[in-house]
Amino acid sequence: MRASTRLACVLVGVCTARVQAFDYVIVGGGTAGLVVANRLTKDPLVSVMVLEAGGDGLGNTNISDVTLIGAAWGTQVDWQFPTEPLLHDGNRSSGTAPRGKVLGGSSAINGDVFDYGDAREYDEWLTLGNTGWNAQSIIAAGKKAEHFYAPKPSDDIDFTLTAHGLSGNIATSYNSAAPPIHDDVISSVVNAGGLRSADNAGGNVDGISHATNARLPLNSTRATAATGYYFPYSYRKNFQVTLNVVATKILWSSIASGSAVASGVEYVDEYGATHTISAKTVVLSAGAWGSPPILERSGVGNATFLKSLGIKSVVDLPGVGENLQEQTIAPMLWSLNASLPLNVITPFLLNMESLQKTLGSGNLATLESLLNVQPPSLSDALYNAHKSLYSKSVPWIEGYVSVSTPASGPSVLAWYPVNLHPLSRGSVHIVSTNGTAYPKIQYNFFDSPFDTYVLAAAVQRVQSIVSTPPLSGWIASPISPPAGVTSIQDLKAFVLENVATASHIMGTALMAPLKDGGVVDANLKVYGTKNVYVIDASVVPIEPAAHLQATVYALAGRAAELLS
C-alpha cells in the first residue's frame, strides 16, 4: 500500500481501498501457515496471501540464537496471551502464555525440540473417524519437512538415521556433544526399570534418548517455518505476505444453511485501519488460541453463545473453542555436587514411559479407578480414545531432562515430568466483538483427579530414578520438591502448587466427526462451509507423546496436499 493511501485510511479509520483477490488467503504466517503457502505456491498459477500479526523477526537474536531459548517470551514477538485463574487449583494465576507473534509463529520462540509422537497415538486419529490420518501418513509428512544432520561420532549421541527425513526444509540436529552425566542419566533410567532408546523419532516412542532440535548445526541457528518455508522463496510473485496485521473475521458471500461461502477476510493494520481482502478459499492458521476466536467473530460457533454477544449465527458449531488440550509439567530440580564445564544448556534427554511403567503394578488399581471416571469436559469419543491409549501402554509420561551451569555455584539437574495425555479439557472463547481483543482462555487443569494423580506419580517415579546409581552419585541435594516430600499425597500438593504448562496447546477446532464435537472434517474444512479451512494445532484430536512442532509441520504438509 502506498504511503498516501495508508495515511488516508488512518484518517478515516476504515480502509476499503486495498481490496485484492487471491486464490487463498492464509491467516497466520506461523508453523503451519507458511508450510501451506509454500506448497501451494509451487504452482505459479496459484496466488496466496499470508496475513501475519507480527513482523519478520529478522535480526532478532532471541529467535536465531538457540542458547537464548525463552528469551523471546514476554517481548514484542510473543502474543503473551493472558489466561484465567486455574479453577481446580485455588484460583491460582497461571500468568500469560507464550505464542509466537512473528513470521514463523511459535517455531520462532519455542523450546526448539523436534520430535514425533508414537505411532499408536497417530493411528488413534484414524480410529476417531479421520480418514487418511494415521501413523504412516503423518510421520511420512513430518519426514518430508525434516532435513536431519547426523551428529559426529565424537558427540557420543545415539541416533537412527532411518527415523528422520533427510531432504526437507527444516534443519534438525543435536545441539552439542553429550557430557558424561548423560550416560549416567541413561544408565539410571535403565537401572530403575526403564528402557534405553537409540532414537525416539519415527513413531517408536519408548525409553530415553537424545532430543532432536530444529537448528542448523553449522552455526547453531534456529530453524523456523520462516527460514525454511518463506525467506528462501520470497521471490515468488504468487507468494505474498502482509505483516503487522490482525485478522478479525471472515467475510461471507453466502450464508445458506449448511453451505456458507467465504469471500475473504477483514483485518486491521498496525495503524488501526480496517481492510478487506478477497479470496476463493480462506485458511485459518492462527493457532489453537487464534483460529477459534476468528471463527466465532465470523458467526461460526455455539449459536447460543454468539447470540449473547450480538453475533448472527452463520454455522452452529458448539465445538468451536472447546476441547482445549494442554500438557502439564511439574518442574523438579537438584543441586549437583560438581560444576560441569558448561556455559550453556546441555543437549536435552527425553524419557518416554507408559503409565504402567511409571506407576508399577502396585499403584495401577488406584490409577484405573480414576481413569474410569469420565470428566464432564471430555467427549465420549475422546474419553474412549484415551482409555484405548492406556490399554495399549502408549507413552504417557515424558521426562524432559537437562543440566545447566550457573555463573557461580554447582550445576543444576532439571527434570520436567510431563503428563502427555491429560483428560481435563479447557476452552478459548471471545469476550466481545472487538476483533483485536484477547480471548478468554481457561486451561481447566485437574478437572479430572486422574490428571493430578498421574503427575504426582510421575514426580515420584523421577525421584526414584534420580536416587538410583550411577546418577545418584552426582546429587548433592534436592531443590524442588524439597527433601522429605515423597508420598503421593504430598506430591499431589506439590503438583498443584507448581504446575507449569508445556505450551503445546491444541484441539480447539477439533478434527473429528460432527457428532463428536468436531469443527473440521478429515479434509480440515470447517463443517457447514464450502471454502473455509483450519490448518494448525487447533485441529489435533489426540496429543502426541512429543513436543508439538514436528506434528504441526506434518499436519500442514498433509493439508497442503489435500488442498492442491
C-alpha positions as CSV (number, residue, x, y, z in Angstrom):
1,M,0.0,0.0,0.0
2,R,1.3,3.4,-0.9
3,A,2.0,5.8,2.0
4,S,-0.6,8.3,0.8
5,T,-3.3,5.6,0.7
6,R,-2.2,4.4,4.2
7,L,-2.5,7.9,5.6
8,A,-6.0,8.3,4.2
9,C,-7.0,5.1,5.7
10,V,-5.7,6.2,9.1
11,L,-7.6,9.5,8.9
12,V,-10.9,8.0,8.1
13,G,-10.4,4.9,10.4
14,V,-11.5,2.4,7.8
15,C,-10.0,1.4,4.5
16,T,-11.5,-0.4,1.6
17,A,-9.1,0.8,-1.0
18,R,-7.0,-2.3,-0.7
19,V,-9.4,-4.9,-1.9
20,Q,-7.4,-7.7,-3.6
21,A,-8.4,-11.1,-4.8
22,F,-6.3,-14.2,-4.3
23,D,-6.9,-17.9,-4.7
24,Y,-6.0,-18.4,-1.0
25,V,-5.8,-16.1,2.0
26,I,-4.0,-17.7,4.9
27,V,-4.5,-16.1,8.3
28,G,-1.2,-16.7,10.2
29,G,2.3,-16.9,9.0
30,G,3.4,-19.5,11.5
31,T,4.5,-23.1,11.7
32,A,1.5,-24.3,9.7
33,G,0.6,-21.3,7.6
34,L,3.9,-20.9,5.8
35,V,4.2,-24.6,5.0
36,V,0.8,-24.5,3.3
37,A,1.6,-21.3,1.5
38,N,4.9,-22.6,0.3
39,R,3.5,-25.9,-1.0
40,L,0.6,-24.2,-2.8
41,T,2.7,-21.5,-4.5
42,K,4.9,-24.2,-6.1
43,D,2.2,-23.8,-8.8
44,P,2.9,-20.4,-10.3
45,L,-0.8,-20.1,-11.3
46,V,-1.9,-20.2,-7.7
47,S,-1.9,-17.0,-5.7
48,V,-1.6,-16.9,-1.9
49,M,-1.7,-14.0,0.6
50,V,-0.5,-14.7,4.1
51,L,-1.7,-12.3,6.8
52,E,0.7,-12.2,9.8
53,A,0.1,-10.3,13.0
54,G,3.8,-9.9,13.8
55,G,6.9,-8.7,12.0
56,D,9.5,-10.7,10.1
57,G,11.8,-11.3,13.1
58,L,14.9,-10.7,11.1
59,G,17.9,-9.7,13.2
60,N,16.3,-10.8,16.4
61,T,18.9,-12.9,18.2
62,N,16.3,-14.0,20.8
63,I,14.9,-16.0,17.9
64,S,18.0,-17.1,16.0
65,D,20.4,-17.8,18.9
66,V,19.4,-21.2,20.3
67,T,21.3,-20.6,23.5
68,L,18.7,-17.9,24.3
69,I,15.7,-20.3,24.4
70,G,12.9,-18.5,26.4
71,A,14.4,-15.0,25.9
72,A,11.8,-14.1,23.3
73,W,8.9,-14.8,25.8
74,G,7.4,-11.6,27.1
75,T,8.8,-9.5,24.2
76,Q,7.2,-8.0,21.1
77,V,7.4,-11.3,19.2
78,D,5.2,-13.1,21.8
79,W,1.4,-12.7,22.0
80,Q,1.6,-13.0,25.8
81,F,-1.9,-14.4,26.0
82,P,-3.4,-13.8,29.4
83,T,-5.0,-16.9,31.0
84,E,-7.8,-17.3,33.5
85,P,-7.1,-18.4,37.1
86,L,-6.9,-22.2,37.5
87,L,-10.4,-23.4,38.6
88,H,-9.2,-26.6,40.4
89,D,-6.0,-25.1,41.9
90,G,-7.3,-22.5,44.4
91,N,-7.8,-19.9,41.5
92,R,-4.0,-19.6,41.3
93,S,-2.9,-17.4,38.4
94,S,-1.1,-19.2,35.6
95,G,0.0,-15.8,34.1
96,T,0.5,-15.2,30.4
97,A,1.3,-17.9,27.9
98,P,3.8,-17.6,25.1
99,R,2.8,-17.9,21.4
100,G,4.8,-16.6,18.5
101,K,3.7,-13.2,17.2
102,V,6.2,-13.1,14.3
103,L,6.8,-14.7,10.9
104,G,7.4,-18.3,11.7
105,G,4.9,-18.3,14.6
106,S,5.8,-20.4,17.7
107,S,8.5,-22.2,15.7
108,A,10.5,-19.0,16.3
109,I,10.1,-18.9,20.1
110,N,9.5,-22.5,21.3
111,G,11.8,-24.9,23.1
112,D,13.3,-26.0,19.7
113,V,12.6,-29.7,20.2
114,F,11.7,-31.6,17.0
115,D,10.2,-35.0,17.8
116,Y,7.4,-37.1,16.6
117,G,4.6,-38.8,18.6
118,D,4.0,-42.5,18.9
119,A,2.6,-44.4,16.0
120,R,-0.3,-45.8,18.2
121,E,-1.3,-42.2,19.0
122,Y,-1.4,-41.1,15.4
123,D,-3.3,-44.3,14.5
124,E,-6.0,-43.2,17.0
125,W,-6.7,-40.2,14.9
126,L,-8.0,-42.6,12.3
127,T,-10.0,-44.5,14.8
128,L,-11.8,-41.3,15.7
129,G,-13.1,-41.1,12.2
130,N,-10.4,-39.0,10.4
131,T,-10.0,-40.9,7.2
132,G,-6.4,-40.7,5.8
133,W,-4.8,-39.6,9.1
134,N,-2.7,-42.4,10.7
135,A,0.9,-43.0,11.7
136,Q,2.1,-43.8,8.2
137,S,0.7,-40.7,6.6
138,I,1.5,-38.3,9.4
139,I,5.1,-39.5,10.0
140,A,5.8,-39.5,6.3
141,A,4.6,-35.9,6.1
142,G,6.8,-35.0,9.0
143,K,9.9,-36.6,7.5
144,K,9.2,-34.6,4.3
145,A,9.6,-31.4,6.3
146,E,12.8,-32.5,8.0
147,H,16.5,-32.2,6.9
148,F,18.3,-34.2,9.5
149,Y,22.0,-33.6,10.2
150,A,23.6,-36.6,11.9
151,P,25.9,-35.9,14.9
152,K,29.7,-36.6,14.8
153,P,30.9,-39.9,16.3
154,S,32.7,-37.9,18.9
155,D,29.5,-36.3,20.2
156,D,28.5,-39.6,21.9
157,I,24.9,-39.3,20.8
158,D,22.9,-42.3,19.5
159,F,20.5,-41.9,16.6
160,T,18.7,-43.9,13.9
161,L,19.1,-42.4,10.5
162,T,16.0,-44.0,9.0
163,A,13.8,-42.4,11.7
164,H,14.4,-39.0,10.2
165,G,13.8,-37.1,6.9
166,L,16.9,-36.1,5.0
167,S,15.9,-33.5,2.4
168,G,13.2,-31.3,3.9
169,N,13.0,-27.5,4.6
170,I,13.6,-27.6,8.4
171,A,17.2,-28.4,9.6
172,T,17.3,-30.7,12.6
173,S,20.3,-31.8,14.6
174,Y,21.6,-32.3,18.1
175,N,22.8,-29.1,19.8
176,S,26.2,-30.2,21.2
177,A,28.3,-33.1,22.4
178,A,26.8,-35.0,25.4
179,P,28.6,-34.5,28.7
180,P,29.5,-37.6,30.9
181,I,26.5,-37.1,33.2
182,H,24.2,-38.0,30.2
183,D,25.4,-41.6,30.2
184,D,24.7,-41.8,33.9
185,V,21.2,-40.4,33.5
186,I,20.5,-43.0,30.8
187,S,22.0,-45.8,33.0
188,S,19.9,-44.8,36.0
189,V,16.7,-44.9,33.9
190,V,17.6,-48.4,32.8
191,N,18.7,-49.5,36.3
192,A,15.3,-48.2,37.6
193,G,13.5,-50.4,35.1
194,G,13.2,-48.1,32.2
195,L,14.4,-48.5,28.6
196,R,17.1,-47.0,26.5
197,S,16.2,-46.0,23.0
198,A,18.6,-45.2,20.2
199,D,16.2,-42.6,18.9
200,N,12.6,-41.7,19.9
201,A,11.8,-40.5,16.4
202,G,10.0,-42.4,13.6
203,G,7.0,-43.4,15.6
204,N,8.7,-45.7,18.2
205,V,8.5,-43.5,21.3
206,D,9.5,-45.6,24.3
207,G,12.5,-45.1,26.5
208,I,15.2,-42.5,27.0
209,S,17.1,-40.9,24.1
210,H,18.6,-37.6,23.0
211,A,16.2,-35.0,21.6
212,T,16.5,-33.7,18.1
213,N,16.3,-29.9,17.8
214,A,15.2,-27.6,14.9
215,R,18.5,-26.0,14.2
216,L,21.3,-25.8,11.7
217,P,24.4,-27.4,13.2
218,L,26.9,-25.4,11.2
219,N,26.2,-22.2,13.2
220,S,23.6,-23.4,15.8
221,T,21.0,-21.2,14.3
222,R,17.3,-21.9,15.0
223,A,15.3,-23.3,12.0
224,T,11.8,-21.8,11.8
225,A,8.9,-22.0,9.4
226,A,10.1,-18.6,8.1
227,T,13.7,-19.6,7.5
228,G,12.6,-22.9,5.9
229,Y,9.4,-22.1,4.0
230,Y,9.4,-18.4,3.3
231,F,12.6,-16.4,3.2
232,P,14.2,-18.6,0.5
233,Y,11.0,-18.4,-1.5
234,S,10.0,-14.8,-1.1
235,Y,11.0,-14.2,-4.7
236,R,7.8,-16.0,-5.8
237,K,5.4,-13.3,-7.1
238,N,2.4,-15.5,-6.2
239,F,3.6,-15.9,-2.5
240,Q,2.8,-12.6,-0.8
241,V,2.9,-11.8,2.9
242,T,1.4,-8.8,4.8
243,L,3.0,-8.2,8.2
244,N,1.7,-6.5,11.4
245,V,-2.0,-7.0,10.6
246,V,-4.6,-8.8,12.8
247,A,-7.4,-10.7,11.0
248,T,-10.7,-10.0,12.7
249,K,-13.3,-12.1,10.8
250,I,-14.2,-14.0,7.7
251,L,-16.4,-12.3,5.2
252,W,-19.3,-14.2,3.5
253,S,-20.8,-14.0,0.1
254,S,-23.5,-16.5,1.1
255,I,-24.7,-17.9,4.4
256,A,-27.0,-20.5,3.1
257,S,-27.7,-23.2,5.7
258,G,-25.0,-25.9,5.7
259,S,-23.0,-24.3,2.8
260,A,-21.7,-20.9,3.8
261,V,-19.3,-19.4,1.3
262,A,-16.5,-17.2,2.3
263,S,-15.5,-14.3,0.1
264,G,-12.4,-13.1,2.0
265,V,-11.1,-11.8,5.3
266,E,-11.3,-8.5,7.2
267,Y,-8.2,-7.3,9.0
268,V,-6.8,-4.4,11.0
269,D,-3.4,-2.9,10.3
270,E,-0.8,-1.6,12.8
271,Y,-2.4,1.9,12.5
272,G,-5.9,0.7,13.4
273,A,-7.3,0.9,9.9
274,T,-9.6,-1.8,8.6
275,H,-9.1,-3.6,5.3
276,T,-10.7,-6.4,3.4
277,I,-9.1,-9.0,1.1
278,S,-10.9,-11.3,-1.3
279,A,-10.1,-14.9,-1.8
280,K,-11.6,-18.1,-3.3
281,T,-10.5,-20.0,-0.2
282,V,-9.9,-19.0,3.4
283,V,-7.4,-20.9,5.6
284,L,-7.1,-20.2,9.3
285,S,-3.7,-21.0,10.6
286,A,-3.7,-18.6,13.6
287,G,-3.2,-21.4,16.2
288,A,-5.2,-23.0,18.9
289,W,-5.9,-19.7,20.6
290,G,-6.2,-17.6,17.4
291,S,-8.3,-19.6,14.9
292,P,-11.4,-20.3,17.2
293,P,-11.9,-16.5,18.0
294,I,-11.9,-15.7,14.3
295,L,-14.5,-18.3,13.6
296,E,-16.7,-17.0,16.5
297,R,-16.5,-13.4,15.4
298,S,-17.5,-14.6,11.9
299,G,-20.6,-16.3,13.2
300,V,-19.2,-19.9,13.4
301,G,-19.5,-21.4,16.8
302,N,-22.1,-22.1,19.5
303,A,-25.1,-20.2,18.3
304,T,-26.5,-19.5,21.8
305,F,-23.1,-18.1,22.9
306,L,-22.7,-16.0,19.8
307,K,-26.2,-14.6,20.2
308,S,-25.3,-13.4,23.7
309,L,-22.6,-11.2,22.1
310,G,-24.9,-10.0,19.4
311,I,-23.3,-12.1,16.6
312,K,-25.5,-13.6,14.0
313,S,-25.0,-17.3,13.7
314,V,-23.7,-18.5,10.3
315,V,-22.9,-22.1,11.3
316,D,-23.9,-23.5,14.6
317,L,-20.8,-25.4,15.7
318,P,-20.7,-25.9,19.5
319,G,-17.2,-27.5,19.3
320,V,-15.5,-24.2,18.4
321,G,-13.2,-23.1,21.2
322,E,-13.9,-26.2,23.3
323,N,-11.6,-29.3,23.9
324,L,-8.5,-27.2,24.8
325,Q,-5.7,-29.7,25.4
326,E,-2.5,-28.7,27.2
327,Q,0.2,-31.0,28.6
328,T,1.1,-30.2,32.2
329,I,4.5,-30.2,33.9
330,A,5.8,-30.4,37.4
331,P,9.3,-28.9,37.3
332,M,11.9,-30.7,39.5
333,L,15.5,-29.5,40.4
334,W,18.5,-30.9,42.1
335,S,21.9,-29.3,43.0
336,L,24.8,-31.4,41.8
337,N,28.0,-32.0,43.7
338,A,30.2,-30.7,40.8
339,S,30.2,-27.9,38.4
340,L,30.3,-29.2,34.8
341,P,32.4,-27.1,32.4
342,L,29.4,-25.8,30.6
343,N,28.2,-22.3,29.9
344,V,25.0,-23.4,28.0
345,I,22.3,-25.9,28.5
346,T,23.4,-29.4,27.6
347,P,21.7,-31.5,24.9
348,F,18.2,-32.5,26.0
349,L,17.3,-36.0,27.0
350,L,13.7,-37.2,26.7
351,N,12.5,-40.2,28.6
352,M,9.1,-41.6,27.5
353,E,7.2,-44.1,29.6
354,S,3.8,-45.7,29.7
355,L,1.7,-45.3,32.9
356,Q,2.2,-49.0,33.5
357,K,5.9,-48.4,33.6
358,T,5.8,-45.2,35.6
359,L,3.5,-46.5,38.4
360,G,4.3,-50.1,38.6
361,S,1.7,-52.8,39.4
362,G,1.2,-51.7,43.0
363,N,-0.5,-48.4,42.1
364,L,-2.4,-49.3,39.0
365,A,-5.6,-50.1,40.8
366,T,-5.9,-46.6,42.1
367,L,-5.0,-45.1,38.8
368,E,-7.5,-47.2,36.8
369,S,-10.3,-46.4,39.2
370,L,-9.7,-42.7,38.5
371,L,-9.4,-43.4,34.7
372,N,-12.9,-45.0,34.8
373,V,-14.4,-41.6,35.8
374,Q,-15.2,-39.6,32.7
375,P,-14.6,-35.8,33.3
376,P,-17.5,-33.6,32.1
377,S,-15.3,-31.7,29.7
378,L,-14.3,-34.7,27.7
379,S,-16.5,-36.1,24.9
380,D,-17.4,-39.8,24.8
381,A,-15.3,-40.3,21.7
382,L,-12.1,-38.8,23.1
383,Y,-12.6,-40.4,26.5
384,N,-12.8,-43.8,24.9
385,A,-9.8,-42.9,22.8
386,H,-7.7,-42.2,25.9
387,K,-8.8,-45.4,27.5
388,S,-7.7,-47.2,24.4
389,L,-4.3,-45.5,24.5
390,Y,-3.9,-46.6,28.1
391,S,-4.8,-50.2,27.3
392,K,-2.1,-50.2,24.6
393,S,0.5,-48.9,27.1
394,V,1.4,-45.9,24.9
395,P,3.9,-43.4,26.3
396,W,2.0,-41.2,28.8
397,I,4.8,-39.6,30.8
398,E,7.7,-37.6,29.3
399,G,10.8,-36.9,31.3
400,Y,12.4,-33.8,29.8
401,V,16.0,-33.7,31.2
402,S,18.7,-31.0,31.0
403,V,21.7,-29.9,33.0
404,S,22.8,-26.2,33.3
405,T,25.7,-24.5,35.0
406,P,25.1,-21.0,36.5
407,A,27.6,-18.2,36.5
408,S,28.7,-19.4,40.0
409,G,28.0,-22.4,42.1
410,P,27.3,-26.1,41.2
411,S,25.5,-27.3,38.2
412,V,21.7,-28.0,38.4
413,L,19.9,-31.0,37.1
414,A,16.4,-30.2,35.9
415,W,13.9,-32.9,35.2
416,Y,10.4,-32.0,33.9
417,P,7.9,-34.8,34.2
418,V,5.0,-34.1,31.7
419,N,1.5,-35.6,31.6
420,L,1.2,-36.1,27.9
421,H,-2.4,-37.2,27.8
422,P,-4.5,-35.3,30.4
423,L,-8.2,-36.0,30.5
424,S,-9.1,-32.5,31.5
425,R,-10.2,-30.1,28.8
426,G,-10.3,-26.3,28.8
427,S,-11.7,-23.7,26.4
428,V,-10.9,-20.5,24.5
429,H,-13.7,-18.0,23.6
430,I,-14.1,-14.4,22.6
431,V,-15.3,-11.9,25.1
432,S,-16.7,-9.3,22.7
433,T,-17.0,-8.5,19.0
434,N,-13.8,-6.4,19.2
435,G,-11.5,-8.1,16.7
436,T,-8.3,-7.3,18.4
437,A,-9.3,-8.2,22.0
438,Y,-7.7,-11.1,23.6
439,P,-9.9,-14.2,24.1
440,K,-10.8,-15.8,27.5
441,I,-8.5,-18.8,28.0
442,Q,-9.4,-21.4,30.7
443,Y,-7.0,-24.3,30.9
444,N,-9.2,-26.2,33.4
445,F,-6.3,-28.2,34.6
446,F,-7.1,-31.1,37.1
447,D,-10.8,-31.1,36.2
448,S,-10.1,-34.9,36.3
449,P,-8.5,-36.2,39.6
450,F,-6.8,-38.7,37.3
451,D,-4.5,-36.0,36.0
452,T,-3.4,-34.9,39.4
453,Y,-2.6,-38.5,40.4
454,V,-0.7,-39.1,37.2
455,L,1.5,-36.1,37.5
456,A,2.2,-36.8,41.2
457,A,3.1,-40.4,40.3
458,A,5.4,-39.1,37.6
459,V,7.3,-36.9,40.1
460,Q,7.6,-39.9,42.4
461,R,9.0,-42.0,39.6
462,V,11.6,-39.4,38.8
463,Q,12.6,-39.2,42.4
464,S,13.2,-43.0,42.2
465,I,15.3,-42.7,39.1
466,V,17.5,-39.9,40.4
467,S,18.2,-41.8,43.6
468,T,19.4,-44.8,41.6
469,P,23.1,-45.2,40.8
470,P,25.1,-44.0,38.9
471,L,23.1,-40.7,38.7
472,S,22.6,-40.7,42.5
473,G,26.4,-40.2,42.8
474,W,26.0,-36.7,41.2
475,I,23.3,-35.4,43.5
476,A,24.2,-33.0,46.3
477,S,20.6,-32.2,47.4
478,P,17.1,-31.8,46.1
479,I,15.9,-28.3,45.5
480,S,12.3,-28.9,44.3
481,P,10.5,-30.7,45.7
482,P,12.4,-30.4,48.9
483,A,13.7,-33.4,50.8
484,G,11.0,-35.4,52.6
485,V,8.3,-34.7,50.0
486,T,7.9,-38.2,48.6
487,S,4.4,-39.5,49.3
488,I,1.7,-39.4,46.7
489,Q,-0.4,-37.2,48.9
490,D,2.4,-34.7,49.5
491,L,3.4,-34.8,45.8
492,K,-0.2,-34.1,44.7
493,A,0.0,-30.9,46.8
494,F,3.4,-30.2,45.2
495,V,1.9,-30.7,41.7
496,L,-1.0,-28.4,42.4
497,E,1.3,-25.6,43.7
498,N,4.0,-25.9,41.0
499,V,2.2,-27.0,37.8
500,A,3.5,-25.4,34.6
501,T,2.4,-25.6,31.0
502,A,4.2,-27.3,28.1
503,S,2.9,-24.6,25.7
504,H,1.6,-27.4,23.5
505,I,-1.9,-26.0,23.0
506,M,-4.2,-28.0,20.7
507,G,-7.7,-29.3,20.0
508,T,-9.8,-26.1,20.0
509,A,-11.1,-26.7,16.4
510,L,-11.2,-30.4,16.6
511,M,-10.8,-32.7,13.6
512,A,-13.5,-35.2,14.3
513,P,-17.0,-36.2,13.1
514,L,-19.6,-33.6,13.8
515,K,-21.4,-35.8,16.3
516,D,-18.2,-36.0,18.4
517,G,-17.8,-32.2,18.7
518,G,-15.8,-31.8,15.5
519,V,-15.2,-28.4,13.9
520,V,-13.4,-29.6,10.8
521,D,-13.7,-32.8,8.8
522,A,-10.8,-35.1,7.6
523,N,-10.0,-32.6,4.8
524,L,-9.8,-29.9,7.5
525,K,-12.7,-28.0,6.0
526,V,-15.0,-26.3,8.6
527,Y,-18.3,-28.0,8.8
528,G,-21.2,-26.1,7.2
529,T,-18.9,-24.1,4.9
530,K,-17.8,-24.6,1.3
531,N,-14.3,-23.0,1.4
532,V,-13.1,-22.3,4.9
533,Y,-10.3,-24.5,6.4
534,V,-8.4,-24.6,9.7
535,I,-4.8,-25.9,9.4
536,D,-2.9,-25.6,12.7
537,A,-2.6,-27.2,16.1
538,S,-6.2,-26.5,16.9
539,V,-7.4,-29.4,14.8
540,V,-5.2,-32.0,16.6
541,P,-7.5,-34.6,18.1
542,I,-5.0,-36.7,20.2
543,E,-2.0,-35.2,21.8
544,P,1.3,-36.7,20.6
545,A,3.9,-38.0,23.1
546,A,6.1,-35.3,21.9
547,H,6.7,-31.6,21.6
548,L,4.3,-30.3,19.1
549,Q,6.1,-28.6,16.2
550,A,7.1,-31.7,14.2
551,T,3.4,-32.8,14.3
552,V,2.3,-29.4,13.1
553,Y,4.8,-29.4,10.2
554,A,3.5,-32.9,9.3
555,L,-0.2,-31.8,9.6
556,A,0.4,-28.7,7.4
557,G,2.3,-30.7,4.8
558,R,-0.6,-33.2,4.5
559,A,-3.2,-30.5,4.5
560,A,-1.4,-28.7,1.6
561,E,-1.6,-32.0,-0.4
562,L,-5.3,-32.2,0.3
563,L,-5.8,-28.6,-0.9
564,S,-3.8,-28.9,-4.0
